[in-house]
Amino acid sequence: MRPVTRDMLRQVSIVACLAGLATAAVFFVATFNGTPTPQWMPMLIAMVGGFELVQWGQGLWFARSRRRS
């Protein structure tokens, strides 16, 4: 198994961000048009948003630890 690098984490974060934005756009367009949406869709959007917040916080943590060493 290869070690996880910052570039790989950045790529996963970008893909998750794009997937979350696309899902949120579909949800809001469907809601605006009055189309029923699945009950799991807001949870999926919140999950992707939470993942992005964790990645952002981890990036800040790593940047701070690099400055201190």
PDB file of N, CA, C and O in Angstrom:
ATOM      1  N   MET A   1       0.843  -1.174   0.000  1.00  0.00           N
ATOM      2  CA  MET A   1       0.000   0.000   0.000  1.00  0.00           C
ATOM      3  C   MET A   1       0.891   1.242   0.000  1.00  0.00           C
ATOM      4  O   MET A   1       1.843   1.339   0.774  1.00  0.00           O
ATOM      5  N   ARG A   2       0.565   2.183  -0.878  1.00  0.00           N
ATOM      6  CA  ARG A   2       1.347   3.413  -0.976  1.00  0.00           C
ATOM      7  C   ARG A   2       0.968   4.377   0.143  1.00  0.00           C
ATOM      8  O   ARG A   2      -0.188   4.413   0.566  1.00  0.00           O
ATOM      9  N   PRO A   3       1.928   5.155   0.624  1.00  0.00           N
ATOM     10  CA  PRO A   3       1.588   6.167   1.632  1.00  0.00           C
ATOM     11  C   PRO A   3       0.757   7.286   1.010  1.00  0.00           C
ATOM     12  O   PRO A   3       0.888   7.594  -0.174  1.00  0.00           O
ATOM     13  N   VAL A   4      -0.083   7.874   1.817  1.00  0.00           N
ATOM     14  CA  VAL A   4      -0.940   8.964   1.350  1.00  0.00           C
ATOM     15  C   VAL A   4      -0.139  10.260   1.385  1.00  0.00           C
ATOM     16  O   VAL A   4       0.448  10.614   2.407  1.00  0.00           O
ATOM     17  N   THR A   5      -0.123  10.954   0.266  1.00  0.00           N
ATOM     18  CA  THR A   5       0.601  12.219   0.182  1.00  0.00           C
ATOM     19  C   THR A   5      -0.385  13.381   0.228  1.00  0.00           C
ATOM     20  O   THR A   5      -1.596  13.189   0.121  1.00  0.00           O
ATOM     21  N   ARG A   6       0.148  14.576   0.388  1.00  0.00           N
ATOM     22  CA  ARG A   6      -0.715  15.765   0.406  1.00  0.00           C
ATOM     23  C   ARG A   6      -1.403  15.968  -0.932  1.00  0.00           C
ATOM     24  O   ARG A   6      -2.546  16.420  -0.984  1.00  0.00           O
ATOM     25  N   ASP A   7      -0.703  15.633  -2.025  1.00  0.00           N
ATOM     26  CA  ASP A   7      -1.312  15.787  -3.348  1.00  0.00           C
ATOM     27  C   ASP A   7      -2.518  14.871  -3.513  1.00  0.00           C
ATOM     28  O   ASP A   7      -3.529  15.268  -4.091  1.00  0.00           O
ATOM     29  N   MET A   8      -2.410  13.638  -3.002  1.00  0.00           N
ATOM     30  CA  MET A   8      -3.536  12.709  -3.097  1.00  0.00           C
ATOM     31  C   MET A   8      -4.714  13.211  -2.269  1.00  0.00           C
ATOM     32  O   MET A   8      -5.860  13.141  -2.712  1.00  0.00           O
ATOM     33  N   LEU A   9      -4.436  13.716  -1.067  1.00  0.00           N
ATOM     34  CA  LEU A   9      -5.508  14.254  -0.235  1.00  0.00           C
ATOM     35  C   LEU A   9      -6.157  15.463  -0.888  1.00  0.00           C
ATOM     36  O   LEU A   9      -7.372  15.641  -0.804  1.00  0.00           O
ATOM     37  N   ARG A  10      -5.354  16.291  -1.536  1.00  0.00           N
ATOM     38  CA  ARG A  10      -5.886  17.466  -2.223  1.00  0.00           C
ATOM     39  C   ARG A  10      -6.794  17.041  -3.378  1.00  0.00           C
ATOM     40  O   ARG A  10      -7.837  17.655  -3.603  1.00  0.00           O
ATOM     41  N   GLN A  11      -6.407  15.998  -4.110  1.00  0.00           N
ATOM     42  CA  GLN A  11      -7.226  15.513  -5.214  1.00  0.00           C
ATOM     43  C   GLN A  11      -8.549  14.947  -4.708  1.00  0.00           C
ATOM     44  O   GLN A  11      -9.597  15.196  -5.304  1.00  0.00           O
ATOM     45  N   VAL A  12      -8.508  14.191  -3.618  1.00  0.00           N
ATOM     46  CA  VAL A  12      -9.741  13.654  -3.039  1.00  0.00           C
ATOM     47  C   VAL A  12     -10.634  14.790  -2.569  1.00  0.00           C
ATOM     48  O   VAL A  12     -11.852  14.734  -2.736  1.00  0.00           O
ATOM     49  N   SER A  13     -10.041  15.810  -1.987  1.00  0.00           N
ATOM     50  CA  SER A  13     -10.814  16.953  -1.514  1.00  0.00           C
ATOM     51  C   SER A  13     -11.477  17.689  -2.676  1.00  0.00           C
ATOM     52  O   SER A  13     -12.624  18.121  -2.560  1.00  0.00           O
ATOM     53  N   ILE A  14     -10.770  17.836  -3.787  1.00  0.00           N
ATOM     54  CA  ILE A  14     -11.345  18.512  -4.954  1.00  0.00           C
ATOM     55  C   ILE A  14     -12.493  17.704  -5.529  1.00  0.00           C
ATOM     56  O   ILE A  14     -13.530  18.268  -5.877  1.00  0.00           O
ATOM     57  N   VAL A  15     -12.327  16.395  -5.635  1.00  0.00           N
ATOM     58  CA  VAL A  15     -13.403  15.545  -6.156  1.00  0.00           C
ATOM     59  C   VAL A  15     -14.615  15.593  -5.232  1.00  0.00           C
ATOM     60  O   VAL A  15     -15.748  15.673  -5.706  1.00  0.00           O
ATOM     61  N   ALA A  16     -14.390  15.544  -3.921  1.00  0.00           N
ATOM     62  CA  ALA A  16     -15.497  15.613  -2.969  1.00  0.00           C
ATOM     63  C   ALA A  16     -16.207  16.958  -3.059  1.00  0.00           C
ATOM     64  O   ALA A  16     -17.434  17.020  -2.976  1.00  0.00           O
ATOM     65  N   CYS A  17     -15.451  18.023  -3.225  1.00  0.00           N
ATOM     66  CA  CYS A  17     -16.040  19.358  -3.348  1.00  0.00           C
ATOM     67  C   CYS A  17     -16.915  19.443  -4.589  1.00  0.00           C
ATOM     68  O   CYS A  17     -18.037  19.945  -4.523  1.00  0.00           O
ATOM     69  N   LEU A  18     -16.415  18.959  -5.715  1.00  0.00           N
ATOM     70  CA  LEU A  18     -17.197  18.995  -6.956  1.00  0.00           C
ATOM     71  C   LEU A  18     -18.452  18.127  -6.854  1.00  0.00           C
ATOM     72  O   LEU A  18     -19.521  18.519  -7.320  1.00  0.00           O
ATOM     73  N   ALA A  19     -18.319  16.952  -6.245  1.00  0.00           N
ATOM     74  CA  ALA A  19     -19.481  16.081  -6.073  1.00  0.00           C
ATOM     75  C   ALA A  19     -20.514  16.729  -5.156  1.00  0.00           C
ATOM     76  O   ALA A  19     -21.715  16.654  -5.416  1.00  0.00           O
ATOM     77  N   GLY A  20     -20.047  17.364  -4.084  1.00  0.00           N
ATOM     78  CA  GLY A  20     -20.963  18.041  -3.168  1.00  0.00           C
ATOM     79  C   GLY A  20     -21.669  19.216  -3.819  1.00  0.00           C
ATOM     80  O   GLY A  20     -22.869  19.409  -3.622  1.00  0.00           O
ATOM     81  N   LEU A  21     -20.930  20.005  -4.597  1.00  0.00           N
ATOM     82  CA  LEU A  21     -21.552  21.138  -5.288  1.00  0.00           C
ATOM     83  C   LEU A  21     -22.572  20.674  -6.319  1.00  0.00           C
ATOM     84  O   LEU A  21     -23.643  21.266  -6.446  1.00  0.00           O
ATOM     85  N   ALA A  22     -22.242  19.619  -7.054  1.00  0.00           N
ATOM     86  CA  ALA A  22     -23.183  19.094  -8.049  1.00  0.00           C
ATOM     87  C   ALA A  22     -24.439  18.547  -7.373  1.00  0.00           C
ATOM     88  O   ALA A  22     -25.551  18.780  -7.846  1.00  0.00           O
ATOM     89  N   THR A  23     -24.265  17.823  -6.274  1.00  0.00           N
ATOM     90  CA  THR A  23     -25.416  17.274  -5.554  1.00  0.00           C
ATOM     91  C   THR A  23     -26.277  18.389  -4.974  1.00  0.00           C
ATOM     92  O   THR A  23     -27.504  18.325  -5.042  1.00  0.00           O
ATOM     93  N   ALA A  24     -25.647  19.400  -4.408  1.00  0.00           N
ATOM     94  CA  ALA A  24     -26.405  20.529  -3.860  1.00  0.00           C
ATOM     95  C   ALA A  24     -27.148  21.271  -4.961  1.00  0.00           C
ATOM     96  O   ALA A  24     -28.286  21.695  -4.762  1.00  0.00           O
ATOM     97  N   ALA A  25     -26.517  21.432  -6.122  1.00  0.00           N
ATOM     98  CA  ALA A  25     -27.185  22.106  -7.242  1.00  0.00           C
ATOM     99  C   ALA A  25     -28.404  21.320  -7.699  1.00  0.00           C
ATOM    100  O   ALA A  25     -29.461  21.901  -7.944  1.00  0.00           O
ATOM    101  N   VAL A  26     -28.267  20.005  -7.816  1.00  0.00           N
ATOM    102  CA  VAL A  26     -29.406  19.166  -8.211  1.00  0.00           C
ATOM    103  C   VAL A  26     -30.518  19.276  -7.180  1.00  0.00           C
ATOM    104  O   VAL A  26     -31.691  19.379  -7.540  1.00  0.00           O
ATOM    105  N   PHE A  27     -30.160  19.256  -5.900  1.00  0.00           N
ATOM    106  CA  PHE A  27     -31.159  19.345  -4.840  1.00  0.00           C
ATOM    107  C   PHE A  27     -31.919  20.670  -4.898  1.00  0.00           C
ATOM    108  O   PHE A  27     -33.148  20.683  -4.823  1.00  0.00           O
ATOM    109  N   PHE A  28     -31.194  21.782  -5.030  1.00  0.00           N
ATOM    110  CA  PHE A  28     -31.857  23.085  -5.037  1.00  0.00           C
ATOM    111  C   PHE A  28     -32.678  23.310  -6.299  1.00  0.00           C
ATOM    112  O   PHE A  28     -33.743  23.925  -6.236  1.00  0.00           O
ATOM    113  N   VAL A  29     -32.207  22.827  -7.436  1.00  0.00           N
ATOM    114  CA  VAL A  29     -32.996  22.947  -8.668  1.00  0.00           C
ATOM    115  C   VAL A  29     -34.267  22.120  -8.556  1.00  0.00           C
ATOM    116  O   VAL A  29     -35.340  22.577  -8.951  1.00  0.00           O
ATOM    117  N   ALA A  30     -34.158  20.910  -8.022  1.00  0.00           N
ATOM    118  CA  ALA A  30     -35.342  20.066  -7.856  1.00  0.00           C
ATOM    119  C   ALA A  30     -36.317  20.686  -6.864  1.00  0.00           C
ATOM    120  O   ALA A  30     -37.527  20.654  -7.088  1.00  0.00           O
ATOM    121  N   THR A  31     -35.812  21.245  -5.779  1.00  0.00           N
ATOM    122  CA  THR A  31     -36.680  21.895  -4.795  1.00  0.00           C
ATOM    123  C   THR A  31     -37.349  23.128  -5.393  1.00  0.00           C
ATOM    124  O   THR A  31     -38.534  23.365  -5.160  1.00  0.00           O
ATOM    125  N   PHE A  32     -36.601  23.909  -6.159  1.00  0.00           N
ATOM    126  CA  PHE A  32     -37.146  25.109  -6.799  1.00  0.00           C
ATOM    127  C   PHE A  32     -38.248  24.748  -7.793  1.00  0.00           C
ATOM    128  O   PHE A  32     -39.245  25.463  -7.905  1.00  0.00           O
ATOM    129  N   ASN A  33     -38.071  23.644  -8.511  1.00  0.00           N
ATOM    130  CA  ASN A  33     -39.071  23.215  -9.495  1.00  0.00           C
ATOM    131  C   ASN A  33     -40.242  22.465  -8.873  1.00  0.00           C
ATOM    132  O   ASN A  33     -41.209  22.158  -9.569  1.00  0.00           O
ATOM    133  N   GLY A  34     -40.177  22.169  -7.599  1.00  0.00           N
ATOM    134  CA  GLY A  34     -41.258  21.456  -6.935  1.00  0.00           C
ATOM    135  C   GLY A  34     -41.188  19.949  -7.107  1.00  0.00           C
ATOM    136  O   GLY A  34     -42.140  19.245  -6.772  1.00  0.00           O
ATOM    137  N   THR A  35     -40.088  19.451  -7.618  1.00  0.00           N
ATOM    138  CA  THR A  35     -39.905  18.013  -7.795  1.00  0.00           C
ATOM    139  C   THR A  35     -39.547  17.393  -6.448  1.00  0.00           C
ATOM    140  O   THR A  35     -38.714  17.938  -5.724  1.00  0.00           O
ATOM    141  N   PRO A  36     -40.157  16.269  -6.101  1.00  0.00           N
ATOM    142  CA  PRO A  36     -39.786  15.637  -4.826  1.00  0.00           C
ATOM    143  C   PRO A  36     -38.337  15.131  -4.873  1.00  0.00           C
ATOM    144  O   PRO A  36     -37.884  14.592  -5.883  1.00  0.00           O
ATOM    145  N   THR A  37     -37.646  15.313  -3.783  1.00  0.00           N
ATOM    146  CA  THR A  37     -36.254  14.860  -3.686  1.00  0.00           C
ATOM    147  C   THR A  37     -36.164  13.732  -2.670  1.00  0.00           C
ATOM    148  O   THR A  37     -36.974  13.665  -1.744  1.00  0.00           O
ATOM    149  N   PRO A  38     -35.190  12.846  -2.831  1.00  0.00           N
ATOM    150  CA  PRO A  38     -35.026  11.772  -1.849  1.00  0.00           C
ATOM    151  C   PRO A  38     -34.669  12.335  -0.475  1.00  0.00           C
ATOM    152  O   PRO A  38     -34.028  13.381  -0.368  1.00  0.00           O
ATOM    153  N   GLN A  39     -35.088  11.635   0.564  1.00  0.00           N
ATOM    154  CA  GLN A  39     -34.823  12.107   1.920  1.00  0.00           C
ATOM    155  C   GLN A  39     -33.345  12.026   2.285  1.00  0.00           C
ATOM    156  O   GLN A  39     -32.899  12.726   3.195  1.00  0.00           O
ATOM    157  N   TRP A  40     -32.590  11.200   1.606  1.00  0.00           N
ATOM    158  CA  TRP A  40     -31.176  11.034   1.918  1.00  0.00           C
ATOM    159  C   TRP A  40     -30.305  12.126   1.298  1.00  0.00           C
ATOM    160  O   TRP A  40     -29.140  12.263   1.673  1.00  0.00           O
ATOM    161  N   MET A  41     -30.837  12.894   0.369  1.00  0.00           N
ATOM    162  CA  MET A  41     -30.003  13.863  -0.342  1.00  0.00           C
ATOM    163  C   MET A  41     -29.452  14.971   0.567  1.00  0.00           C
ATOM    164  O   MET A  41     -28.267  15.284   0.460  1.00  0.00           O
ATOM    165  N   PRO A  42     -30.250  15.580   1.454  1.00  0.00           N
ATOM    166  CA  PRO A  42     -29.654  16.580   2.359  1.00  0.00           C
ATOM    167  C   PRO A  42     -28.577  15.990   3.266  1.00  0.00           C
ATOM    168  O   PRO A  42     -27.598  16.662   3.592  1.00  0.00           O
ATOM    169  N   MET A  43     -28.759  14.729   3.675  1.00  0.00           N
ATOM    170  CA  MET A  43     -27.741  14.071   4.502  1.00  0.00           C
ATOM    171  C   MET A  43     -26.446  13.883   3.732  1.00  0.00           C
ATOM    172  O   MET A  43     -25.360  14.052   4.286  1.00  0.00           O
ATOM    173  N   LEU A  44     -26.556  13.535   2.456  1.00  0.00           N
ATOM    174  CA  LEU A  44     -25.367  13.366   1.623  1.00  0.00           C
ATOM    175  C   LEU A  44     -24.630  14.690   1.458  1.00  0.00           C
ATOM    176  O   LEU A  44     -23.402  14.735   1.526  1.00  0.00           O
ATOM    177  N   ILE A  45     -25.376  15.757   1.243  1.00  0.00           N
ATOM    178  CA  ILE A  45     -24.766  17.081   1.104  1.00  0.00           C
ATOM    179  C   ILE A  45     -24.073  17.483   2.407  1.00  0.00           C
ATOM    180  O   ILE A  45     -22.968  18.025   2.378  1.00  0.00           O
ATOM    181  N   ALA A  46     -24.715  17.219   3.548  1.00  0.00           N
ATOM    182  CA  ALA A  46     -24.102  17.535   4.844  1.00  0.00           C
ATOM    183  C   ALA A  46     -22.851  16.692   5.086  1.00  0.00           C
ATOM    184  O   ALA A  46     -21.873  17.179   5.652  1.00  0.00           O
ATOM    185  N   MET A  47     -22.883  15.429   4.656  1.00  0.00           N
ATOM    186  CA  MET A  47     -21.728  14.557   4.828  1.00  0.00           C
ATOM    187  C   MET A  47     -20.533  15.070   4.028  1.00  0.00           C
ATOM    188  O   MET A  47     -19.414  15.115   4.540  1.00  0.00           O
ATOM    189  N   VAL A  48     -20.765  15.453   2.784  1.00  0.00           N
ATOM    190  CA  VAL A  48     -19.676  15.969   1.955  1.00  0.00           C
ATOM    191  C   VAL A  48     -19.158  17.287   2.534  1.00  0.00           C
ATOM    192  O   VAL A  48     -17.951  17.530   2.544  1.00  0.00           O
ATOM    193  N   GLY A  49     -20.065  18.132   3.013  1.00  0.00           N
ATOM    194  CA  GLY A  49     -19.642  19.386   3.639  1.00  0.00           C
ATOM    195  C   GLY A  49     -18.813  19.141   4.888  1.00  0.00           C
ATOM    196  O   GLY A  49     -17.824  19.837   5.121  1.00  0.00           O
ATOM    197  N   GLY A  50     -19.202  18.162   5.693  1.00  0.00           N
ATOM    198  CA  GLY A  50     -18.430  17.811   6.882  1.00  0.00           C
ATOM    199  C   GLY A  50     -17.048  17.291   6.532  1.00  0.00           C
ATOM    200  O   GLY A  50     -16.065  17.616   7.198  1.00  0.00           O
ATOM    201  N   PHE A  51     -16.977  16.482   5.487  1.00  0.00           N
ATOM    202  CA  PHE A  51     -15.681  15.979   5.028  1.00  0.00           C
ATOM    203  C   PHE A  51     -14.782  17.135   4.608  1.00  0.00           C
ATOM    204  O   PHE A  51     -13.592  17.154   4.924  1.00  0.00           O
ATOM    205  N   GLU A  52     -15.352  18.086   3.902  1.00  0.00           N
ATOM    206  CA  GLU A  52     -14.569  19.240   3.462  1.00  0.00           C
ATOM    207  C   GLU A  52     -14.088  20.076   4.649  1.00  0.00           C
ATOM    208  O   GLU A  52     -12.959  20.568   4.642  1.00  0.00           O
ATOM    209  N   LEU A  53     -14.931  20.238   5.664  1.00  0.00           N
ATOM    210  CA  LEU A  53     -14.508  20.974   6.862  1.00  0.00           C
ATOM    211  C   LEU A  53     -13.357  20.268   7.575  1.00  0.00           C
ATOM    212  O   LEU A  53     -12.424  20.917   8.046  1.00  0.00           O
ATOM    213  N   VAL A  54     -13.423  18.939   7.652  1.00  0.00           N
ATOM    214  CA  VAL A  54     -12.341  18.181   8.282  1.00  0.00           C
ATOM    215  C   VAL A  54     -11.054  18.343   7.481  1.00  0.00           C
ATOM    216  O   VAL A  54      -9.983  18.538   8.056  1.00  0.00           O
ATOM    217  N   GLN A  55     -11.156  18.264   6.157  1.00  0.00           N
ATOM    218  CA  GLN A  55      -9.970  18.428   5.315  1.00  0.00           C
ATOM    219  C   GLN A  55      -9.370  19.828   5.469  1.00  0.00           C
ATOM    220  O   GLN A  55      -8.150  19.985   5.520  1.00  0.00           O
ATOM    221  N   TRP A  56     -10.222  20.827   5.541  1.00  0.00           N
ATOM    222  CA  TRP A  56      -9.758  22.203   5.720  1.00  0.00           C
ATOM    223  C   TRP A  56      -9.043  22.361   7.066  1.00  0.00           C
ATOM    224  O   TRP A  56      -7.962  22.946   7.137  1.00  0.00           O
ATOM    225  N   GLY A  57      -9.657  21.836   8.133  1.00  0.00           N
ATOM    226  CA  GLY A  57      -9.042  21.900   9.454  1.00  0.00           C
ATOM    227  C   GLY A  57      -7.728  21.141   9.510  1.00  0.00           C
ATOM    228  O   GLY A  57      -6.775  21.586  10.149  1.00  0.00           O
ATOM    229  N   GLN A  58      -7.678  20.000   8.844  1.00  0.00           N
ATOM    230  CA  GLN A  58      -6.445  19.225   8.818  1.00  0.00           C
ATOM    231  C   GLN A  58      -5.348  19.979   8.062  1.00  0.00           C
ATOM    232  O   GLN A  58      -4.180  19.931   8.448  1.00  0.00           O
ATOM    233  N   GLY A  59      -5.723  20.666   6.999  1.00  0.00           N
ATOM    234  CA  GLY A  59      -4.749  21.478   6.268  1.00  0.00           C
ATOM    235  C   GLY A  59      -4.183  22.590   7.133  1.00  0.00           C
ATOM    236  O   GLY A  59      -2.982  22.858   7.104  1.00  0.00           O
ATOM    237  N   LEU A  60      -5.054  23.241   7.909  1.00  0.00           N
ATOM    238  CA  LEU A  60      -4.575  24.278   8.832  1.00  0.00           C
ATOM    239  C   LEU A  60      -3.650  23.691   9.893  1.00  0.00           C
ATOM    240  O   LEU A  60      -2.632  24.286  10.245  1.00  0.00           O
ATOM    241  N   TRP A  61      -4.017  22.523  10.394  1.00  0.00           N
ATOM    242  CA  TRP A  61      -3.209  21.863  11.422  1.00  0.00           C
ATOM    243  C   TRP A  61      -1.821  21.515  10.879  1.00  0.00           C
ATOM    244  O   TRP A  61      -0.812  21.759  11.542  1.00  0.00           O
ATOM    245  N   PHE A  62      -1.774  20.946   9.673  1.00  0.00           N
ATOM    246  CA  PHE A  62      -0.489  20.584   9.071  1.00  0.00           C
ATOM    247  C   PHE A  62       0.353  21.821   8.784  1.00  0.00           C
ATOM    248  O   PHE A  62       1.567  21.805   8.990  1.00  0.00           O
ATOM    249  N   ALA A  63      -0.278  22.891   8.311  1.00  0.00           N
ATOM    250  CA  ALA A  63       0.464  24.122   8.027  1.00  0.00           C
ATOM    251  C   ALA A  63       1.057  24.696   9.311  1.00  0.00           C
ATOM    252  O   ALA A  63       2.190  25.177   9.322  1.00  0.00           O
ATOM    253  N   ARG A  64       0.289  24.640  10.382  1.00  0.00           N
ATOM    254  CA  ARG A  64       0.787  25.151  11.665  1.00  0.00           C
ATOM    255  C   ARG A  64       1.941  24.298  12.182  1.00  0.00           C
ATOM    256  O   ARG A  64       2.924  24.829  12.700  1.00  0.00           O
ATOM    257  N   SER A  65       1.824  22.980  12.044  1.00  0.00           N
ATOM    258  CA  SER A  65       2.895  22.110  12.532  1.00  0.00           C
ATOM    259  C   SER A  65       4.164  22.266  11.697  1.00  0.00           C
ATOM    260  O   SER A  65       5.265  22.119  12.229  1.00  0.00           O
ATOM    261  N   ARG A  66       4.035  22.558  10.404  1.00  0.00           N
ATOM    262  CA  ARG A  66       5.221  22.782   9.572  1.00  0.00           C
ATOM    263  C   ARG A  66       5.929  24.077   9.962  1.00  0.00           C
ATOM    264  O   ARG A  66       7.157  24.147   9.926  1.00  0.00           O
ATOM    265  N   ARG A  67       5.165  25.098  10.332  1.00  0.00           N
ATOM    266  CA  ARG A  67       5.776  26.372  10.732  1.00  0.00           C
ATOM    267  C   ARG A  67       6.518  26.249  12.050  1.00  0.00           C
ATOM    268  O   ARG A  67       7.535  26.913  12.252  1.00  0.00           O
ATOM    269  N   ARG A  68       6.026  25.414  12.945  1.00  0.00           N
ATOM    270  CA  ARG A  68       6.636  25.285  14.272  1.00  0.00           C
ATOM    271  C   ARG A  68       7.874  24.401  14.264  1.00  0.00           C
ATOM    272  O   ARG A  68       8.686  24.477  15.186  1.00  0.00           O
ATOM    273  N   SER A  69       8.038  23.558  13.236  1.00  0.00           N
ATOM    274  CA  SER A  69       9.212  22.676  13.251  1.00  0.00           C
ATOM    275  C   SER A  69      10.382  23.241  12.508  1.00  0.00           C
ATOM    276  O   SER A  69      11.435  22.607  12.439  1.00  0.00           O
TER     277      SER A  69
END
